[in-house]
Amino acid sequence: MFVYAGLLLWTFFSNAVSHSGNSLVGNANLLTKVYFPRVIIPGAAVAAGLVDFFIAFGVLIALMVYYHVSVTWSILLLPALVGLTTLLALAVGMWTSALNVKYRDIRYALPFIIQLWMFVSPVIFPSSFVPQKWRWALALNPLTGIIEGFRASFVWPEPV
């Protein structure tokens, strides 16, 4: 369940960034015909990822029931943490979609960058596994605190 919670949040983030990063180039025909705020297209890609997130979150709830994980008041932090992840995905997605319009090769580099980002995020490991002298580098990652907070809201002990 510890790894699933990290992967749940990471999968939402990576899919949202990937789809919103390619959204402006993919909808170029729509952008040239009608005037509307361009922010809507990457925002719609992130919002579509939220639907997948909530379906996968239902699986997490089923796992919690199956493994008899008790819910505490810290669960109230979940909407704020999901909102932070959504805003971060929207910001990175808008940035990469603007870069993708200017430099078309971003579309090919983006999956590699996202995969590298997963390995420097505490998705499958707790941040306590990182040696103390390297935690400053882990703290530069904006997803570190969000993923750790997401897991902490369920009050799970860290794996040994």
Residue pairs with C-beta under 8 A, 6 or more apart in sequence:
1 60
1 63
1 64
1 67
1 69
1 154
1 156
2 126
2 151
2 156
2 158
2 159
3 123
3 124
4 59
4 60
4 63
5 60
5 150
5 151
5 154
5 156
6 122
6 123
6 124
6 147
6 150
6 151
7 123
7 124
8 53
8 56
8 57
8 60
9 81
9 82
9 85
9 143
9 146
9 147
9 150
10 118
10 121
10 123
10 143
10 147
11 52
11 53
11 56
12 49
12 50
12 52
12 53
12 56
12 85
12 89
13 85
13 88
13 89
13 143
14 114
14 117
14 118
15 49
15 52
16 45
16 46
16 49
16 50
16 86
16 89
16 90
16 93
17 89
17 92
17 93
17 96
17 110
17 114
18 110
18 111
18 114
19 45
19 46
19 48
19 49
19 93
20 41
20 42
20 43
20 45
20 46
20 89
20 90
20 93
20 94
20 96
20 97
21 42
21 92
21 93
21 96
21 97
21 100
21 106
21 107
21 110
22 97
22 100
22 107
22 110
23 41
23 42
23 44
23 45
23 93
23 97
24 31
24 38
24 41
24 42
24 97
24 98
24 100
24 101
25 97
25 100
25 101
25 104
25 107
27 41
30 41
31 38
31 41
39 94
41 97
42 90
42 93
42 94
42 97
43 90
45 93
46 86
46 89
46 90
46 93
49 89
50 86
53 82
63 69
64 71
64 154
69 154
69 156
70 155
71 154
72 155
74 152
74 153
74 154
74 155
75 153
75 154
76 153
77 149
77 152
77 153
78 150
78 153
81 146
81 149
81 150
81 153
82 150
84 146
85 143
85 146
85 150
88 142
88 143
88 146
96 106
96 110
99 106
100 106
100 107
100 110
117 141
117 143
120 137
120 138
120 141
121 141
121 143
121 144
121 147
122 130
122 138
122 144
122 147
122 148
123 147
126 148
126 151
126 158
126 159
127 135
127 138
127 144
127 148
128 158
130 138
138 144
139 145
